[in-house]
Amino acid sequence: MKAVVYEGPRQVSVKDVPDARIERPTDVLVRITSANICGSDLHMYEGRTDFETGRWFGHENLGQVVEVGDGVDKVRVGDWVVLPFNIACGHCKNCERQLTNYCLTAQPEPNMAGAAYGFADMGPYGGGQAELLRVPWGDFNCLRLGRTPRSARPTT
């Protein structure tokens, strides 16, 4: 798939990267149609963070669901979804207190909390300035907007 890849301060390019894919039963795969360029993206773009070269941006995304994992109950292929900045599990102590920006499960570094798509120091997740996006804990992280009629749904 194509993605906007960070190559260093003020240097990005569209490159081929590994396709996003379902990795866990609770994942959703979204074909991205829109990704916002946020002011916080500019911190990474301008080199004011420790964003690694080779990663891709995009943490405010919109698109259509093209695949769901076996553990997904609410989201279906064909749904249009908006994905918020942060990634959260929906069931840890912080998520239950509605502090999803400090999710204890989504961040793999034990001394940190919080995770986001394609953002410095907020987990290993790919960003949405790409053709496809893996959405962990899809039932919790996908804000469903509607569904495309069955006859117009994408095939995977």
DSSP file (Angstrom, degrees, kcal/mol; ACC not computed):
  #  RESIDUE AA STRUCTURE BP1 BP2  ACC     N-H-->O    O-->H-N    N-H-->O    O-->H-N    TCO  KAPPA ALPHA  PHI   PSI    X-CA   Y-CA   Z-CA
    1    1 A M              0   0    0      0, 0.0    16,-2.8     0, 0.0     2,-0.3   0.000 360.0 360.0 360.0 161.7    0.0    0.0    0.0
    2    2 A K  E     +A   16   0A   0     14,-0.2   129,-1.8    12,-0.1     2,-0.3  -0.723 360.0 168.1 -94.6 146.0    1.1    3.6   -0.4
    3    3 A A  E     -AB  15 130A   0     12,-1.9    12,-2.4    -2,-0.3     2,-0.9  -0.982  44.2-102.7-152.0 158.1    1.6    5.9    2.7
    4    4 A V  E     -A   14   0A   0    125,-2.7    53,-1.0    -2,-0.3     2,-0.4  -0.780  48.0-160.0 -84.1 108.5    3.1    9.3    3.5
    5    5 A V  E     -AC  13  56A   0      8,-3.3     8,-1.8    -2,-0.9     2,-0.4  -0.777  14.3-129.1-103.1 132.9    6.5    8.2    5.0
    6    6 A Y  E     +A   12   0A   0     49,-3.0    48,-3.2    -2,-0.4    49,-0.2  -0.652  28.6 170.8 -78.4 126.2    8.6   10.4    7.3
    7    7 A E  E     -     0   0A   0      4,-3.2     5,-0.2     1,-0.5    -1,-0.1   0.456  62.0 -58.3-113.3  -6.1   12.3   10.6    6.0
    8    8 A G  E >  S-A   11   0A   0      3,-0.9     3,-2.6    44,-0.1    -1,-0.5  -0.803  91.2 -19.0 145.8 174.5   13.5   13.3    8.4
    9    9 A P  T 3  S-     0   0    0      0, 0.0    37,-0.2     0, 0.0    36,-0.1  -0.206 132.6  -7.2 -51.0 124.8   12.7   16.9    9.3
   10   10 A R  T 3  S+     0   0    0     35,-4.0     2,-0.4    34,-0.1    36,-0.1   0.681 112.4 110.0  61.3  22.8   10.7   18.5    6.5
   11   11 A Q  E <   +A    8   0A   0     -3,-2.6    -4,-3.2    34,-0.3    -3,-0.9  -0.927  33.2 146.4-132.5 109.8   11.1   15.5    4.3
   12   12 A V  E     +A    6   0A   0     -2,-0.4     2,-0.3    -6,-0.2    -6,-0.2  -0.939  15.8 179.8-133.0 158.4    8.3   13.1    3.5
   13   13 A S  E     -A    5   0A   0     -8,-1.8    -8,-3.3    -2,-0.3     2,-0.6  -0.985  35.3-104.3-152.9 159.9    7.4   11.1    0.5
   14   14 A V  E     +A    4   0A   0     -2,-0.3     2,-0.3   -10,-0.2   -10,-0.2  -0.795  53.7 163.2 -87.9 122.0    4.7    8.7   -0.7
   15   15 A K  E     -A    3   0A   0    -12,-2.4   -12,-1.9    -2,-0.6     2,-0.4  -0.886  44.0 -95.9-135.9 163.6    6.2    5.2   -0.6
   16   16 A D  E     +A    2   0A   0     -2,-0.3   -14,-0.2   -14,-0.2     3,-0.0  -0.699  47.1 172.7 -78.1 132.5    5.1    1.6   -0.7
   17   17 A V        -     0   0    0    -16,-2.8     3,-0.1    -2,-0.4    37,-0.0  -0.871  43.8 -71.3-132.3 165.9    4.9    0.1    2.8
   18   18 A P        -     0   0    0      0, 0.0     3,-0.1     0, 0.0     2,-0.0  -0.333  60.7-101.1 -60.1 139.9    3.6   -3.2    4.1
   19   19 A D        -     0   0    0      1,-0.1     2,-0.1   112,-0.0   114,-0.0  -0.335  33.7-115.3 -59.7 137.2   -0.2   -3.6    3.8
   20   20 A A        +     0   0    0     -3,-0.1     2,-0.3    10,-0.1   113,-0.1  -0.465  46.8 175.3 -65.3 149.4   -2.1   -3.0    7.0
   21   21 A R        -     0   0    0     -2,-0.1     2,-0.4     7,-0.1     7,-0.1  -0.973  39.6 -81.4-153.9 163.0   -3.8   -6.2    8.0
   22   22 A I        +     0   0    0     -2,-0.3     7,-0.0     1,-0.2    46,-0.0  -0.580  45.4 166.8 -67.6 125.0   -5.9   -7.9   10.7
   23   23 A E        +     0   0    0     -2,-0.4    -1,-0.2     1,-0.3   111,-0.0   0.643  62.7  28.6-113.0 -26.1   -3.5   -9.0   13.5
   24   24 A R  S >  S-     0   0    0      1,-0.0     3,-2.0     4,-0.0    -1,-0.3  -0.927  84.0-109.0-134.1 157.8   -5.9   -9.8   16.3
   25   25 A P  T 3  S+     0   0    0      0, 0.0    46,-1.9     0, 0.0    47,-0.4   0.752 117.5  55.0 -59.5 -24.1   -9.5  -10.9   16.5
   26   26 A T  T 3  S+     0   0    0     45,-0.2   112,-2.9    44,-0.1   113,-0.4   0.347  87.7 111.0 -92.4   6.9  -10.6   -7.5   17.7
   27   27 A D    <   -     0   0    0     -3,-2.0    42,-2.7   110,-0.2     2,-0.4  -0.449  49.5-159.6 -82.2 153.8   -9.0   -5.6   14.8
   28   28 A V  E     -DE  68 135B   0    107,-1.7   107,-3.3    40,-0.2     2,-0.5  -0.980  10.4-143.1-126.8 142.0  -10.8   -3.8   12.0
   29   29 A L  E     -DE  67 134B   0     38,-3.0    37,-2.9    -2,-0.4    38,-1.4  -0.940  19.6-167.8-109.9 126.5   -9.3   -2.9    8.6
   30   30 A V  E     -DE  65 133B   0    103,-2.5   103,-2.1    -2,-0.5     2,-0.8  -0.939  21.8-139.9-119.5 132.0  -10.3    0.5    7.1
   31   31 A R  E     -DE  64 132B   0     33,-3.1    33,-2.1    -2,-0.4     2,-0.2  -0.826  35.6-132.0 -84.3 114.4   -9.7    1.8    3.6
   32   32 A I  E     +D   63   0B   0     99,-1.7    31,-0.3    -2,-0.8     3,-0.1  -0.492  36.6 168.2 -76.9 132.1   -8.8    5.4    4.4
   33   33 A T  E    S+     0   0B   0     29,-2.6     2,-0.3     1,-0.4    30,-0.2   0.618  71.5  19.7-110.8 -24.8  -10.6    8.1    2.4
   34   34 A S  E     -D   62   0B   0     28,-2.0    28,-2.5    94,-0.0     2,-0.4  -0.992  56.4-178.5-148.1 138.7   -9.6   11.2    4.4
   35   35 A A  E     -D   61   0B   0     -2,-0.3    26,-0.2    26,-0.2     2,-0.1  -0.983  24.7-132.3-137.6 126.6   -6.8   11.9    7.0
   36   36 A N        -     0   0    0     24,-3.0     2,-0.8    -2,-0.4    24,-0.4  -0.449   8.8-137.2 -74.2 145.7   -6.5   15.2    8.7
   37   37 A I        -     0   0    0     -2,-0.1     2,-0.2    21,-0.1    -1,-0.0  -0.928  32.7-163.7-102.3 109.5   -3.2   17.0    8.9
   38   38 A C    >>  -     0   0    0     -2,-0.8     4,-1.1     1,-0.1     3,-0.9  -0.481  32.4-112.3 -94.0 158.2   -3.1   18.2   12.5
   39   39 A G  H 3> S+     0   0    0      1,-0.3     4,-0.9     2,-0.2     3,-0.3   0.840 119.3  58.8 -57.7 -33.4   -0.9   20.8   14.1
   40   40 A S  H 3> S+     0   0    0      1,-0.2     4,-1.1     2,-0.2    -1,-0.3   0.794  96.6  61.3 -70.0 -25.6    0.7   18.0   16.1
   41   41 A D  H <> S+     0   0    0     -3,-0.9     4,-3.0     1,-0.2    -1,-0.2   0.868  97.7  59.9 -61.5 -34.8    1.7   16.3   12.8
   42   42 A L  H  X S+     0   0    0     -4,-1.1     4,-2.8    -3,-0.3     6,-0.3   0.838  96.0  59.8 -65.2 -32.0    3.7   19.5   12.2
   43   43 A H  H  <>S+     0   0    0     -4,-0.9     5,-2.6    -3,-0.2     6,-0.5   0.926 112.6  39.2 -58.8 -43.0    5.8   18.9   15.3
   44   44 A M  H ><5S+     0   0    0     -4,-1.1     3,-1.5     3,-0.2     5,-0.2   0.943 115.1  51.9 -71.2 -47.7    6.9   15.6   13.8
   45   45 A Y  H 3<5S+     0   0    0     -4,-3.0   -35,-4.0     1,-0.3   -34,-0.3   0.886 111.1  47.9 -56.1 -41.6    7.3   16.9   10.3
   46   46 A E  T 3<5S-     0   0    0     -4,-2.8    -1,-0.3   -37,-0.2    -2,-0.2   0.488 117.7-111.8 -82.4  -2.3    9.5   19.8   11.5
   47   47 A G  T < 5S+     0   0    0     -3,-1.5    -3,-0.2    -4,-0.3    -2,-0.1   0.682  78.7 128.4  85.4  18.2   11.6   17.4   13.6
   48   48 A R      < +     0   0    0     -5,-2.6     2,-0.2    -6,-0.3    -4,-0.2   0.400  69.2  47.7 -88.3   3.6   10.6   18.7   17.0
   49   49 A T  S    S-     0   0    0     -6,-0.5    72,-0.0    -5,-0.2     0, 0.0  -0.773  93.6-105.3-129.2 177.3    9.8   15.1   18.2
   50   50 A D        +     0   0    0     -2,-0.2    71,-0.2     2,-0.0     2,-0.2  -0.164  55.4 159.6 -98.9  41.1   11.6   11.9   18.0
   51   51 A F        -     0   0    0     69,-0.1     2,-0.1     1,-0.1    -2,-0.1  -0.455  42.1-119.3 -63.7 129.9    9.4   10.4   15.3
   52   52 A E    >   -     0   0    0     -2,-0.2     3,-1.4     1,-0.1   -46,-0.2  -0.450  22.4-110.1 -76.9 142.0   11.3    7.6   13.6
   53   53 A T  T 3  S+     0   0    0      1,-0.2   -46,-0.2    -2,-0.1     3,-0.1  -0.398 103.4  37.7 -63.6 147.6   12.2    7.7   10.0
   54   54 A G  T 3  S+     0   0    0    -48,-3.2    -1,-0.2     1,-0.4     2,-0.1   0.242  91.8 110.3  92.7 -12.6   10.3    5.2    7.9
   55   55 A R    <   -     0   0    0     -3,-1.4   -49,-3.0   -49,-0.2    -1,-0.4  -0.490  60.8-130.9 -88.4 165.0    7.0    5.6    9.9
   56   56 A W  B     -C    5   0A   0    -51,-0.2    71,-0.5    -2,-0.1   -51,-0.2  -0.932  13.0-129.4-124.8 148.4    3.9    7.2    8.5
   57   57 A F        +     0   0    0    -53,-1.0    72,-2.4    -2,-0.4   -53,-0.2  -0.030  48.6 108.3 -78.0 178.2    1.6    9.9    9.9
   58   58 A G        +     0   0    0     60,-0.5    70,-2.4    69,-0.3     3,-0.1   0.717  13.0 161.1 115.9  93.0   -2.1   10.2   10.3
   59   59 A H        +     0   0    0    -23,-0.4     2,-0.4    68,-0.2    58,-0.2   0.265  69.6  61.9-121.4  12.1   -4.0   10.1   13.6
   60   60 A E  S    S+     0   0    0    -24,-0.4   -24,-3.0     2,-0.0     2,-0.3  -0.855  76.7 165.6-135.1 100.9   -7.4   11.6   12.6
   61   61 A N  E     -DF  35  83B   0     22,-1.3    22,-2.9    -2,-0.4     2,-0.3  -0.790  29.2-168.9-129.2 156.2   -8.9    9.4   10.0
   62   62 A L  E     +DF  34  82B   0    -28,-2.5   -29,-2.6    -2,-0.3   -28,-2.0  -0.995  30.8 119.2-139.9 141.4  -12.1    8.5    8.1
   63   63 A G  E     -DF  32  81B   0     18,-2.2    18,-3.0    -2,-0.3     2,-0.4  -0.978  53.6 -74.9-176.9-169.8  -12.8    5.6    5.9
   64   64 A Q  E     -DF  31  80B   0    -33,-2.1   -33,-3.1    -2,-0.3     2,-0.2  -0.914  42.0-115.4-115.4 134.9  -14.8    2.5    5.0
   65   65 A V  E     +D   30   0B   0     14,-2.9    13,-2.4    -2,-0.4   -35,-0.2  -0.484  34.3 170.4 -68.4 128.3  -14.4   -0.9    6.8
   66   66 A V  E     +     0   0B   0    -37,-2.9     2,-0.3     1,-0.4   -36,-0.2   0.542  65.9  11.8-114.5 -14.6  -13.1   -3.6    4.4
   67   67 A E  E     -D   29   0B   0    -38,-1.4   -38,-3.0     9,-0.1    -1,-0.4  -0.970  59.1-162.0-160.8 147.4  -12.5   -6.4    6.9
   68   68 A V  E     -D   28   0B   0     -2,-0.3   -40,-0.2   -40,-0.2   -42,-0.1  -0.976  24.0-115.9-132.1 148.6  -13.2   -7.2   10.5
   69   69 A G    >   -     0   0    0    -42,-2.7     3,-1.7    -2,-0.3   -43,-0.1  -0.324  35.2-103.7 -75.2 164.4  -11.6   -9.7   12.9
   70   70 A D  T 3  S+     0   0    0      1,-0.3   -44,-0.1    -2,-0.1    -1,-0.1   0.712 119.1  56.3 -62.2 -22.5  -13.6  -12.7   14.3
   71   71 A G  T 3  S+     0   0    0    -46,-1.9     2,-0.5   -44,-0.1    -1,-0.3   0.323  80.8 107.0 -94.2   7.9  -14.0  -10.9   17.7
   72   72 A V    <   +     0   0    0     -3,-1.7   -45,-0.1   -47,-0.4   -46,-0.1  -0.765  35.6 166.9 -91.4 128.2  -15.6   -7.8   16.3
   73   73 A D        +     0   0    0     -2,-0.5    -1,-0.1   -47,-0.1   -47,-0.0   0.753  69.1  36.6-109.6 -33.7  -19.3   -7.5   17.1
   74   74 A K  S    S+     0   0    0      2,-0.0     2,-0.3     0, 0.0    -2,-0.1   0.795 101.4  69.9 -97.5 -32.1  -20.5   -4.0   16.3
   75   75 A V        -     0   0    0      4,-0.0     2,-0.3    69,-0.0    64,-0.1  -0.709  62.2-171.3 -95.8 138.8  -18.6   -2.9   13.2
   76   76 A R    >   -     0   0    0     -2,-0.3     3,-2.2   -48,-0.0   -11,-0.3  -0.899  35.1 -86.7-128.0 156.7  -19.3   -4.5    9.8
   77   77 A V  T 3  S+     0   0    0     -2,-0.3   -11,-0.2     1,-0.3     3,-0.1  -0.381 116.5  33.2 -56.1 133.8  -17.7   -4.5    6.4
   78   78 A G  T 3  S+     0   0    0    -13,-2.4    70,-1.5     1,-0.4    -1,-0.3   0.129  86.1 130.8 100.5 -19.2  -19.2   -1.5    4.5
   79   79 A D  E <   - G   0 147B   0     -3,-2.2   -14,-2.9    68,-0.2     2,-0.5  -0.399  55.2-134.3 -65.1 141.9  -19.5    0.7    7.6
   80   80 A W  E     -FG  64 146B   0     66,-3.2    65,-3.7   -16,-0.2    66,-0.9  -0.862  33.4-174.4 -92.2 132.7  -18.1    4.3    7.3
   81   81 A V  E     -FG  63 144B   0    -18,-3.0   -18,-2.2    -2,-0.5     2,-0.4  -0.954  25.8-148.3-134.6 149.2  -16.1    5.1   10.4
   82   82 A V  E     -FG  62 143B   0     61,-2.1    61,-2.4    -2,-0.3   -20,-0.2  -0.925  18.5-151.9-108.9 140.6  -14.3    8.0   12.0
   83   83 A L  E     -F   61   0B   0    -22,-2.9   -22,-1.3    -2,-0.4    59,-0.1  -0.962  12.2-135.4-118.4 121.3  -11.2    7.2   14.1
   84   84 A P        -     0   0    0      0, 0.0   -23,-0.1     0, 0.0    57,-0.0  -0.101  30.2 -97.4 -69.3 172.2  -10.3    9.5   16.9
   85   85 A F  S    S+     0   0    0     31,-0.1    32,-1.0   -25,-0.1     2,-0.2   0.917 102.0  54.7 -54.0 -51.4   -6.7   10.6   17.7
   86   86 A N  B    S-H  116   0C   0     30,-0.2     2,-0.4    28,-0.0    30,-0.3  -0.489  72.6-136.4 -95.3 159.5   -6.0    8.1   20.3
   87   87 A I        +     0   0    0     28,-2.6    28,-0.5    -2,-0.2     2,-0.3  -0.936  30.0 173.9-108.8 132.3   -6.2    4.3   20.4
   88   88 A A        -     0   0    0     -2,-0.4    52,-0.1    48,-0.2    53,-0.1  -0.981  36.5-139.4-141.9 152.2   -7.8    2.7   23.5
   89   89 A C        -     0   0    0     -2,-0.3    51,-0.1    11,-0.1    -1,-0.1   0.793  33.3-138.8 -80.7 -29.7   -8.8   -0.8   24.6
   90   90 A G  S    S+     0   0    0     50,-0.1     8,-0.1    10,-0.1    -1,-0.0   0.360  86.1  63.2  88.3  -5.3  -12.0    0.3   26.3
   91   91 A H  S    S+     0   0    0      4,-0.0    -1,-0.0     5,-0.0    -3,-0.0   0.507  70.2 100.9-132.0  -6.4  -11.6   -2.0   29.3
   92   92 A C  S  > S-     0   0    0      1,-0.1     4,-2.7     8,-0.0     5,-0.2  -0.230  88.2 -93.5 -75.7 173.5   -8.5   -1.0   31.4
   93   93 A K  H  > S+     0   0    0      1,-0.2     4,-0.9     2,-0.2     6,-0.1   0.887 126.2  44.9 -54.6 -44.7   -8.8    1.1   34.6
   94   94 A N  H  4>S+     0   0    0      2,-0.2     5,-3.1     1,-0.2     3,-0.4   0.909 112.2  50.7 -70.7 -41.4   -8.2    4.4   32.7
   95   95 A C  H >45S+     0   0    0      1,-0.2     3,-2.1     3,-0.2     5,-0.2   0.908 106.8  54.8 -62.4 -41.1  -10.6    3.6   29.9
   96   96 A E  H 3<5S+     0   0    0     -4,-2.7    -1,-0.2     1,-0.3    -2,-0.2   0.775 107.6  50.7 -63.7 -24.6  -13.3    2.7   32.4
   97   97 A R  T 3<5S-     0   0    0     -4,-0.9    -1,-0.3    -3,-0.4    -2,-0.2   0.274 122.8-110.2 -91.9   9.8  -12.8    6.1   33.9
   98   98 A Q  T < 5S+     0   0    0     -3,-2.1     2,-0.3     1,-0.1    -3,-0.2   0.755  83.5 127.5  64.5  28.3  -13.2    7.6   30.4
   99   99 A L    > < +     0   0    0     -5,-3.1     3,-2.4     1,-0.2    -4,-0.2  -0.434  21.3 152.1-103.7  53.8   -9.5    8.6   30.4
  100  100 A T  G >   +     0   0    0      1,-0.3     3,-1.4    -2,-0.3    -1,-0.2   0.722  61.6  68.5 -63.8 -22.6   -9.0    6.8   27.0
  101  101 A N  G 3  S+     0   0    0      1,-0.3    -1,-0.3    -3,-0.2   -14,-0.1   0.611 104.3  46.0 -71.1  -9.0   -6.1    9.1   26.1
  102  102 A Y  G <  S+     0   0    0     -3,-2.4    -1,-0.3    12,-0.1    -8,-0.2  -0.132  81.3 165.8-120.3  35.1   -4.1    7.4   28.9
  103  103 A C    <   -     0   0    0     -3,-1.4    11,-2.3   -16,-0.2     4,-0.5  -0.256  26.8-156.7 -53.8 133.2   -5.1    3.8   28.0
  104  104 A L  S    S+     0   0    0      9,-0.2    -1,-0.2     2,-0.1     8,-0.1   0.628  86.5  48.4 -88.0 -14.8   -2.8    1.4   29.9
  105  105 A T  S    S+     0   0    0      1,-0.1    -1,-0.1    10,-0.0   -17,-0.1   0.843 102.8  55.4 -94.4 -39.5   -3.3   -1.5   27.4
  106  106 A A  S    S+     0   0    0    -19,-0.2    -2,-0.1     9,-0.1    -1,-0.1   0.778  93.6  75.5 -71.0 -27.4   -2.7    0.1   24.0
  107  107 A Q        -     0   0    0     -4,-0.5     5,-0.1     1,-0.1     8,-0.1  -0.774  65.7-162.5 -88.6 115.9    0.7    1.5   24.8
  108  108 A P        +     0   0    0      0, 0.0    -1,-0.1     0, 0.0     7,-0.0   0.692  67.8  90.2 -74.6 -16.7    3.3   -1.4   24.8
  109  109 A E  S >  S-     0   0    0      1,-0.2     3,-2.0     2,-0.0    -2,-0.1  -0.710  71.6-149.2 -80.4 117.4    5.9    0.6   26.8
  110  110 A P  T 3  S+     0   0    0      0, 0.0    -1,-0.2     0, 0.0    -3,-0.0   0.738  93.6  54.5 -63.6 -23.0    5.2   -0.2   30.5
  111  111 A N  T 3  S+     0   0    0     -3,-0.0     2,-0.3     2,-0.0    -2,-0.0   0.356 106.2  62.6 -91.6   7.6    6.4    3.2   31.7
  112  112 A M    <   -     0   0    0     -3,-2.0     2,-0.3    -5,-0.1    -5,-0.1  -0.873  63.0-155.1-128.4 160.9    4.1    5.1   29.4
  113  113 A A        +     0   0    0     -2,-0.3    -9,-0.2   -12,-0.1   -10,-0.2  -0.976  53.3  44.3-133.2 149.8    0.3    5.5   28.9
  114  114 A G        -     0   0    0    -11,-2.3     2,-0.3    -2,-0.3   -12,-0.1   0.213  53.2-152.4  95.7 143.4   -1.6    6.4   25.8
  115  115 A A        +     0   0    0    -28,-0.5   -28,-2.6    -8,-0.1     2,-0.3  -0.982  11.4 178.5-147.4 155.1   -1.4    5.4   22.2
  116  116 A A  B >   -H   86   0C   0      6,-2.5     3,-0.6    -2,-0.3     2,-0.4  -0.977  38.3 -89.8-153.0 161.4   -2.2    6.9   18.8
  117  117 A Y  T 3  S-     0   0    0    -32,-1.0    10,-0.3    -2,-0.3   -59,-0.2  -0.631 103.2 -14.6 -74.8 125.8   -2.0    6.1   15.1
  118  118 A G  T 3  S+     0   0    0      7,-1.9   -60,-0.5    -2,-0.4     2,-0.4   0.879 100.1 134.3  52.4  51.2    1.2    7.3   13.5
  119  119 A F    X   -     0   0    0     -3,-0.6     3,-1.7     6,-0.3    -3,-0.2  -0.991  61.4 -96.0-136.8 141.8    2.4    9.5   16.3
  120  120 A A  T 3  S-     0   0    0     -2,-0.4   -69,-0.1     1,-0.3   -76,-0.0  -0.248 102.3  -4.9 -57.5 133.4    5.7    9.9   18.1
  121  121 A D  T 3  S+     0   0    0    -71,-0.2    -1,-0.3     1,-0.1   -70,-0.0   0.618 104.7 106.0  60.8  17.0    6.1    7.9   21.4
  122  122 A M  S <  S-     0   0    0     -3,-1.7    -6,-2.5     1,-0.5     3,-0.3  -0.252  90.5 -70.5-122.0  47.4    2.5    6.7   21.3
  123  123 A G        -     0   0    0     -8,-0.2    -1,-0.5     1,-0.2    -4,-0.3  -0.143  56.2 -73.2  94.5 172.0    3.0    3.1   20.3
  124  124 A P  S    S+     0   0    0      0, 0.0    -1,-0.2     0, 0.0     2,-0.1   0.210  78.7 135.9 -89.5  14.3    4.0    1.2   17.1
  125  125 A Y        -     0   0    0     -9,-0.4    -7,-1.9    -3,-0.3    -6,-0.3  -0.402  54.0-121.6 -76.7 137.4    0.7    1.9   15.2
  126  126 A G        -     0   0    0     -9,-0.2     2,-0.1    -2,-0.1   -69,-0.1  -0.333  30.7-117.3 -67.7 155.0    0.7    2.9   11.6
  127  127 A G        -     0   0    0    -71,-0.5   -69,-0.3   -10,-0.3   -68,-0.2  -0.374  14.1-116.5 -91.8 172.8   -0.9    6.2   10.6
  128  128 A G  S    S+     0   0    0    -70,-2.4     2,-2.2   -11,-0.2   -70,-0.3   0.395  88.9  98.0 -93.4   1.6   -3.9    6.9    8.4
  129  129 A Q  S    S+     0   0    0    -72,-2.4  -125,-2.7  -125,-0.1     2,-0.3  -0.389  79.8  80.4 -82.9  62.1   -2.1    8.9    5.8
  130  130 A A  B    S-B    3   0A   0     -2,-2.2  -127,-0.2  -127,-0.3   -98,-0.2  -0.913  97.0-100.8-155.4 170.3   -2.1    5.6    4.0
  131  131 A E  S    S+     0   0    0   -129,-1.8   -99,-1.7    -2,-0.3     2,-0.3   0.865 104.3  24.8 -72.2 -35.7   -4.4    3.4    1.9
  132  132 A L  E     -E   31   0B   0   -101,-0.2     2,-0.4  -130,-0.2  -101,-0.2  -0.932  65.0-162.6-130.7 152.3   -5.3    1.1    4.7
  133  133 A L  E     -E   30   0B   0   -103,-2.1  -103,-2.5    -2,-0.3     2,-0.5  -0.991  15.4-139.6-138.4 129.0   -5.3    1.3    8.5
  134  134 A R  E     -E   29   0B   0     -2,-0.4  -105,-0.2  -105,-0.2    -8,-0.1  -0.757  19.0-159.8 -81.9 127.3   -5.4   -1.4   11.1
  135  135 A V  E >   -E   28   0B   0   -107,-3.3  -107,-1.7    -2,-0.5     3,-0.5  -0.915   7.3-148.3-112.5 105.0   -7.8   -0.3   14.0
  136  136 A P  T 3  S+     0   0    0      0, 0.0     5,-0.3     0, 0.0   -48,-0.2  -0.378  82.8  14.8 -67.9 151.7   -7.1   -2.2   17.2
  137  137 A W  T >> S-     0   0    0      3,-0.1     4,-2.4     1,-0.1     3,-1.2   0.941  81.7-175.7  47.3  55.0  -10.1   -2.8   19.5
  138  138 A G  H <> S+     0   0    0   -112,-2.9     4,-2.0    -3,-0.5  -111,-0.1   0.807  72.4  58.7 -55.2 -38.9  -12.3   -1.9   16.5
  139  139 A D  H 34 S+     0   0    0   -113,-0.4    -1,-0.3     1,-0.2    -2,-0.1   0.851 116.4  35.8 -61.8 -32.3  -15.6   -2.1   18.4
  140  140 A F  H <4 S+     0   0    0     -3,-1.2    -2,-0.2   -52,-0.1    -1,-0.2   0.850 122.0  42.4 -87.0 -37.6  -14.4    0.6   20.8
  141  141 A N  H  < S+     0   0    0     -4,-2.4     2,-0.6    -5,-0.3    -3,-0.2   0.629  94.0  84.8 -91.9 -14.6  -12.3    2.8   18.5
  142  142 A C     <  -     0   0    0     -4,-2.0     2,-0.9    -5,-0.3   -59,-0.2  -0.796  60.4-156.9 -92.8 121.8  -14.5    3.0   15.4
  143  143 A L  E     -G   82   0B   0    -61,-2.4   -61,-2.1    -2,-0.6     2,-0.2  -0.869  24.3-138.5 -92.6 107.6  -17.2    5.7   15.5
  144  144 A R  E     +G   81   0B   0     -2,-0.9   -63,-0.2   -63,-0.2     3,-0.1  -0.488  27.7 176.8 -75.4 132.4  -19.7    4.3   13.0
  145  145 A L  E     -     0   0B   0    -65,-3.7     2,-0.3     1,-0.4   -64,-0.2   0.692  57.8 -60.7-103.9 -27.6  -21.3    6.8   10.6
  146  146 A G  E     -G   80   0B   0    -66,-0.9   -66,-3.2     2,-0.0    -1,-0.4  -0.951  50.4 -90.8 162.0-179.2  -23.4    4.6    8.4
  147  147 A R  E     -G   79   0B   0     -2,-0.3   -68,-0.2   -68,-0.3   -69,-0.1  -0.955  24.8-127.1-127.9 142.2  -23.3    1.7    6.0
  148  148 A T        -     0   0    0    -70,-1.5     5,-0.1    -2,-0.4    -2,-0.0  -0.646  46.3 -92.9 -79.8 141.1  -23.0    1.4    2.3
  149  149 A P    >   -     0   0    0      0, 0.0     3,-2.3     0, 0.0     4,-0.4  -0.223  38.2-111.1 -53.4 145.5  -25.8   -0.6    0.6
  150  150 A R  G >  S+     0   0    0      1,-0.3     3,-1.3     2,-0.2    -2,-0.1   0.827 115.9  59.3 -49.4 -40.1  -24.7   -4.3    0.2
  151  151 A S  G 3  S+     0   0    0      1,-0.3    -1,-0.3     0, 0.0    -3,-0.0   0.713 110.0  42.9 -66.1 -20.0  -24.5   -3.9   -3.6
  152  152 A A  G <  S+     0   0    0     -3,-2.3    -1,-0.3     2,-0.0    -2,-0.2   0.318  85.5 123.7-108.1   7.2  -21.9   -1.2   -3.3
  153  153 A R    <   -     0   0    0     -3,-1.3   -87,-0.1    -4,-0.4     2,-0.1  -0.363  65.3-108.3 -71.8 147.7  -19.7   -2.7   -0.6
  154  154 A P        -     0   0    0      0, 0.0     2,-0.4     0, 0.0    -1,-0.1  -0.355  26.0-131.3 -70.9 154.5  -16.0   -3.3   -1.2
  155  155 A T              0   0    0      1,-0.1   -88,-0.0    -2,-0.1   -89,-0.0  -0.851 360.0 360.0-103.9 145.2  -14.7   -6.7   -1.7
  156  156 A T              0   0    0     -2,-0.4    -1,-0.1   -90,-0.0   -90,-0.0   0.418 360.0 360.0-103.0 360.0  -11.6   -7.9    0.2
